[in-house]
Amino acid sequence: MKRTILSVFLFYFLCLSTVCPAQQTFPSLEEIVSGKVVQTQYAGTINWLKDGERYSRIEQEDATGGMEVVAYRAKDNAREVIIPASMLVHPETGTPLTVRSIIWSEDNSRVLIYNNTKRVWRYDTRGDYWVLDLKEGTPRQLGKGLPESSLMFAKFSPAGDRVAYVSGNDIYMEEVVSGQITRLTTDGSETIVNGTFDWVYEEEFSCRDGFRWSPSGKYIAYWQSDTEGTGVFDIINNVDSLYPTILHFPYPKAGTANSAVKIGFLAVDGGETTWLDIPGDPRNNYLPRMEFIPESDELFIQQLNREQNTNKVWTVKLDHPVPVHIFTDTDAAWLDTNDEVTWLKDNRYFTWLSERDGWRHLYRVSRDGKEIIPVTKGEFDYISPVGMGLKKGIVYFIASPDNFTQRYLYSAFLFGKGEVKRVSPVDQEGQHTYQMSPTGKWAVHTYSNASTAPVIDMVSFPKHESVRIIEDNQQAREQYAGLGVRPKEFFQVRSGDLLLDAWMIKPIDFDPAKKYPVIMEVYGEPWGATVQDVWSGGDLWTQYMANQGFLMVSIENRGANTPRGREWRKCIYGEVGTFSAEDQCRGILDMAEQFSFIDTSRIGITGWSGGGSQTLNCMFRYPEVFHTGIAVAFVSDQRLYDTIYQERYMNTPQNNPEGYRKGSPITYAENLQGNLLLIHGTADDNVHYQSCELLVNELIKHGKVFSQISYPMRSHSINEGEGTTLHLRKSMAKYWIDHLGR
């Protein structure tokens, strides 16, 4: 309901229809899908090497067409081939190996090569691994005798002499030199999952890699999930064979039984698993984070209760495996997992994010949990980490105290008084991202805004001096300028006493004396945000619809994931879908008062996933305001969605039945008055097609006329299969023009 909203936003600017012949200069949909209309270049993932002075990239070698690994020196861009294409070849066939990604050993003498990958839900986390010793120069495939493309999360031991990986829900270890394989766990099955996770942990806690080497290399700690007793969902595949096949997987819906998850460890040289006795029912508590404290065989574990409003931190020494409770963070609403844990001063302190003072800030916590000191202070939110310069005791992070649609780099001293300093250039308004070296000395810096394609440069710290341009995207800027479109305009609207951020895109031939219909693009739930001053490939889909004679707008309601403080984000606790719909309604009416060219008799709204739910709530709760809607991949009844996400913001249906009733669009389906198009993929493992069918049933019961498109065996992103994206966008454009347009 949320992760793939990123791909949804990508579709919004990648796809363009050809419904209106009047705008001849605008590209066709086929041209847009080809990726040649506005060709934006990005830095991609930068793999900094251990020395912090160089980073590696995988590139194609011109002579053979094979892949090679190249290192670039940060200070002068000096290029060095560190793994030539001649090494990255199949030892038996001599053909070039494909390279999806690489993983270095601690001493950089060996590398793991990942290829032949397969998608597991959203990401291709299953495939083949090869180990390459740079002195020997010949890759060797790991996991001989195991099924093809079955290995997951392979990683070197600290000494680099062994590799551990998951296959078939069990953990294996392989000696690098001899190739000897040891099966460390033996109880993996359809219901017992070792070293990786079930669907809901992956989707909601971003848990995929489920085991850790100890720093000594003597132990492996891992998660085990027992899915027995969890509700199972079936997806029926009617299109790939004469008779249907069934995809059968555990999926705990709100208020139902979770998997039982526990953490254990074993000695890699032999022995049984020791399971940690962490208090609490394993089906009604979560263990979303577990790491080894640096240079020790001691675990640092986070435990969230089912309500996700209490995070207990435990430490466990493997030589005396009794969990010790050292710290607790609480919130009256909910807590997110804490991923900002860095150990300081010989492991005497760790860093921690908390909203305990009403804003999200970084704190320094003593090892015993008794001393909690703010690293950052002020009426602003710490948005995300960038890196640390530990020699100088500096932490770098993203914040935006003055404009919630933008993002800038700030710094603070880890052992200072909480003062923060803006580091990003003052003349670059928009959003900044950084891929910082492990030493905090260098970073690949990307700057953009809604009308400026990314400029990527190498910068040095602590002065943020630009060393050189890596990519200026001049071609993309020229291509965008050649379209002649109007840029996205940012402003604010009111919902009662609240000011909400908003944007608008007008047609190229905009005439303020005319009245225009409106299409609102919405998300509205706590996971994401839509009103962002950042480059989105030119917003081509949105620009296209504007040039069909629409005003394209978006409003950021209460509860959206924006840096406006705890109260802004969490005031919607237990009320997801209610306050947000109210803000969208009030916001568009205030916008109409500000701009006389808005035709209030023709207001449309659309969204994907949580935005689809928001669309339905607006259409059903405020039918006098919203006249046409397109809801894509939506949740119609919040009880249908998974435990971790829905209960985080709503508690359980048993504890908050009225909140679930009020927040679910299906409750108000009988109020539909306008035009409604429902779009859903039948193979959506995230927001199930069941959600669409139940709403359809309710609309039929009340005699409501609507339109529907079901995409066979398409997932939550509805992008699989030839012609899908083209068909989807043409259908949407036609619906808007037929029901809301001229």
Residue, then its C-alpha position, 0 to 999 in steps of 0.5 A: m500500500k506504500r512501498t510501490i507508491l514510488s514506482v507509481f510516482l515514476f509512472y506519473f512522469l514517464c507516461l504520456s498519452t496521445v488522446c488530443p491531437a491539438q498539442q502536436t508538439f507534445p511527444s507521443l506515449e510511445e516516445i515517452v515510454s522509450g525514455k528519449v523525451v527527457q533523458t535524465q542521468y543519475a549517479g546510481t548507487i555509489n560503492w565507496l571503497k574501504d579507504g574512503e578515497r575511491y568508489s567503484r562502479i560496474e561498467q561495460e568494457d567496449a572491446t568485449g562487451g563484458m563487464e568490468v569494475v572500475a574505481y574512481r578517485a574522488k579528488d581527481n577522478a583518476r580511473e583504475v580498472i580493479i577487476p578487468a572484464s577478462m576476470l568476469v567470465h564464465p570459467e566453463t563457457g568463456t562467456p562474459l558474466t552478467v553482474r547485478s552487483i558486487i560485495w567486497s571482502e573486508d580486505n578487498s582481496r575477494v569479491l562476490i558477484y551476484n547475477n541471474t537474479k529473480r524477483v521475490w515480491r518487490y526486489d530481485t533478492r534471489g539469484d546466483y553468487w560467484v566468488l572471485d579471488l583477485k589473485e587467482g582471477t577465476p570466478r567460482q560459483l557458490g552453492k553447487g548442488l543447490p537449485e539455480s538462482s536460489l541463493m539469497f544475501a550471500k556475504f563474506s565472513p569478517a576474515g573473508d575465508r567463508v561465505a554464508y547464504v540462504s537457500g530454501n529457507d535454510i542458512y548455508m556456509e561455504e569455505v571459499v578455498s575448498g568449496q565445502i558446503t555446510r548446512l547450518t540450519t535444517d528445519g527450513s520449510e514452507t512454514i519455517v523461514n530461516g535467515t530471511f522473512d515473511w511477506v509482512y516483515e519484508e514489506e513493512f519493516s524492510c526486513r530481507d537479509g535475515f542473518r548476521w556474521s559476528p565480528s569475530g567470525k565465530y557465530i551467525a545470528y539469525w531470525q526465524s519466522d514460524t508462519e504456521g497459524t498465520g492467515v494465508f492468501d491465494i492469488i489465482n493465475n488464470v492467464d498462464s495456463l489452461y487451468p488456473t494455478i494458485l500462489h499461496f502465501p502467509y499474509p496477516k491482515a489487521g487484527t489477525a495472527n502474525s508469524a512467530v518470530k525469534i532470534g537465535f545464534l549458532a557457532v559456525d564450526g558446529g553446534e545447535t542454535t541457541w534461541l534468545d529468551i526475549p520476553g513477550d509473545p513472539r506473535n504479538n511483539y516484533l523484532p525488526r532490528m538486530e545487529f552486532i555491536p562493533e568489534s564484539d560478540e554482543l547483539f543489539i536488538q530492538q523489540l516493538n510491541r504489537e501496537q508499535n508504540t514501545n520500542k525496547v532495546w536489548t543487548v545479549k552477550l553470546d557467551h552469556p546469552v541472557p537478554v539485558h534490557i537497557f533502553t525504552d522509547t515510547d510514543a502515545a501514537w506510534l514509533d518507527t524502527n530506529d535505523e540511525v544507530t551508530w556506536l561512539k567512543d569505544n561503544r560507550y554511546f549509541t545514536w538514536l532518533s526520537e520525537r520525544d520533544g515534539w520534533r524528530h531529533l538525533y540523540r546520544v544515548s549511553r550504553d546503559g540507557k540512562e543518559i539521553i542527550p540531544v545531538t540536534k535541537g530546534e523546531f525542525d525535523y531530522i529527516s534522514p542521515v547522510g554520514m559522519g566524519l567521526k575524526k571531527g565528531i560531525v554528523y551530517f543529515i537532511a533537514s528543511p526547517d523553513n520549507f517543507t517541500q525542500r531538503y538540505l544538508y545540515s551538520a551537528f557535533l556528536f558531542g556538542k550542544g545541539e546546534v546545527k549548521r546548514v551545509s548545502p549552498v544557499d543559492q540552490e533551492g530545492q532538494h539535495t541528496y548525498q552519497m557520502s564516503p565512510t570517512g565523511k570526507w567526500a560525497v557525490h551530491t545531487y541537486s534538483n528542483a521541480s523544474t531543474a534536472p539534477v546536477i551531480d557533483m563531487v564535493s569535499f567536506p567539511k566545507h562542501e566544496s565542489v571538486r568537479i561536475i559528474e553530470d550536469n544533465q544539460q541535455a535533459r534541461e534542453q529537452y525539458a525546455g523544448l517542451g514549452v511547458r509551464p513549471k510546477e507552481f508551489f503555494q499554500v492553501r487553508s484547511g481551517d486554521l492549518l496551512l497546507d503545502a500545494w502545487m499546481i501545473k497549468p496548461i501551456d495556453f493558460d488563460p486566467a479569464k477562463k474556467y478550468p476543471v481540476i485533477m487532484e493527485v493525492y496520496g495522503e497517508p503517513w508513509g509518503a508525500t506528494v508536494q515535493d520540490v524535486w525533479s520528477g523527470g519533467d512530470l510528463w504525465t501530469q504536464y500532458m493532462a494539463n495540456q488537455g485543458f486541466l489544472m493539475v494540483s496536489i495538496e499535502n494533508r495532515g498526517a503526510n510524511t513531511p518534516r512538520g513535527r510530530e503533531w503534524r504527522k501523528c495527529i491522525y493516529g486512529e483516524v487514517g482516511t478521515f482528517s486527510a479527506e477533510d483536508q483535501c476537501r477544504g484545501i481545494l475549496d480554499m484554492a478555488e477562492q484564491f484562484s477564480f479560474i478554478d471550475t468548482s463544478r468539475i473537480g476530479i481526484t486520483g491516487w494510487s495505493g493509499g492515494g486510491s483509498q484517499t480518492l474513494n474517501c473524498m468521492f464518497r464523503y464529499p460527493e458535492v465537491f469531488h465529481t470524478g475520481i480514478a482510484v488505483a490499487f486501493v484499500s477499500d476496507q482497512r481490515l483487509y490490509d496487513t497487521i504491521y502497517q494498518e495497526r501502526y497507525m490505527n491500532t487493531p480493529q478489535n481496539n479501534p472498530e469505530g476508527y476502522r469503520k470511519g476510515s474505510p471508503i467502503t463504509y460510505a460507498e452508498n454516497l457515490q454521486g459522480n463518475l468513478l473508475l476503479i483500476h486494480g491488478t488481479a495479482d496484487d500481493n500488496v493490496h489484494y484484488q479482494s479489496c476491489e471486489l468487495l467495493v464493487n459488491e457494495l456499489i452494486k448493492h446500492g445501485k451505483v453505476f461505475s467503471q472498472i478495469s482489472y489487469p490480469m496478473r499485474s502486481h501493485s505497480i500494474n506495470e507487467g506485460e507488454g502494452t500495460t502502461l500504455h493502456l493504463r494511461k490512455s484509459m485514464a486520459k480518456y476517462w478524464i476527458d470524457h467525464l471532466g473535460r471540455 
